[in-house]
Amino acid sequence: MLDKHEKRSLRKQLFYHLDGLAMCGVVPVLHEWGLLERVFHASGDVDQLAAEYRANSGYLNVALRMLCSQGLLEAARAEDMINYRPAVGKTHTDWYLHNSSYAAGRNWMKCIVGSWNTPGKALAPGDLMSMEILMDAWRDMPDEGIMSRIKSHLEGALVAPFLVTLGTIHGTKPISSWDDHNASVLKMHTSKQEAWGRILILLGWDKTDKGAFFLKRSSAYGVTTSYVKTFIWSKELIFGNGSYLWRIQPGEPEIHVDRTLNVWGSGGAHKAYFNHLDEVIKSVFNAPLENQPLGLCDMGCGNGALLLHLSEVIKTSTLRGQNLSTHPLELVGADFNQEALIATADHFKQEGVDGHFIWGDIGDPDQLAMDIWRIHKIRLGDLMSVRSFLDHNRIFNRPIIDRPEKAISTGAFAFRGERLKLRNVEQSLKEHFLRWAPYVAEHGLLVVELHTIDPEAAADRQGDMPATAYDATHGFADQYIVEVPVYDAMAAEAGLSIDQSCSRTFPKELPATVSIRYFKA
């Protein structure tokens, strides 16, 4: 049995694994183009570096900020300028001397990407060769100082594809025993069985408590692994076509993320946050019936899990649930993705629950309100709005006005390769909240959101959270995860107040990467 100290150490290792997927994807690209050598031997303004290397400054900024979160670079910000320089101390020097090992991780990821969707397909000879090279790089990496972190990063690239393969084979429940593990292994091609067996032995995981720890948490690898293709395309994003991820036609499926794997990986984590929403829902739907909302609108409903969960809470634990015959509960699921709407409708049908499902854009509540009224004769403002991990994933709307105030965010944000001014990202968020304010004025907005943290804070908390992985997945995919204080400030400027009794952050103390907020206008 693992004690608390051992579990804490392995949890840190898991976060290193996730960061490693991003580092293995991006670092070799910077190395190949000579940019690592340039920035580690002299400071450089990001826009000047972009001009010098013919790079897209937005994604170059994302990549260099990743190295700040690792404590390898430091960023000096003045107005809209960002200057990167080597961090103080010897750590960055040792890291730079060993950074070429990341190439083995990148090559393996290029071979193995998407393989979790075809567990019965054999590994090609070239795939096995790439795995061998990565295993050799892992063996050769010293387990001391900053090199031990590189070793963990390489380990993450090695194991993540197998862990999500086994986890998705097993289903939505954790792999809680070696019998569960063995049953999943048998569903892989024999070449993958043999490869995974060798990895287990190499890492000392085979039938050990350490191995069981990571197997049980295989879903924790799902979200970051779902972006491996984006990490591999970082070369094109940074030094090529800034619109590379968006070269699809309207209606075609997204290519920057494996959405099925992403939904599987996020399911467990999201459920943990859903439980914290219950008390807010109970307080709202235990109020006098005449003061209650007509129902709920989940913008970005995914597969309908949150909406169904909250409706069950209302039915079983509130005054409204006791009076549904006279005060029926309207449930509206909206999503930008048509496949998500189909999944939600199917999920509701399976559960025997009635609902309304409609296409919607998080950035255009006016259109959503008109469509809900036109099709379902329901006013958006009569519903309580709820959503999870969505506001950051909206198409960037350029602000109507240039924000005069100095930016307080430290994030790295891009739109199709262009580096966005931090104050404009903040102003865009404020205007986003302003667009929603009329529709949440009466019954509020209950939201779970993801956040970045200051890279210096991330560097000081290595292994406490996968900050580098978060920033890479969202930064290269044109998503806008701002810090909690920035998020709260823009909401306040838009006239939304936080009900502190119903709000929290994870972890409890700032800096935090997840928040729950109940906004009222």
Order of alpha helices (4+ residues) and beta strands (2+ residues): alpha-alpha-beta-alpha-alpha-beta-beta-alpha-alpha-alpha-alpha-alpha-alpha-alpha-alpha-alpha-alpha-alpha-beta-alpha-beta-alpha-beta-alpha-beta-beta-beta-alpha-beta-alpha-alpha-alpha-beta-beta-beta
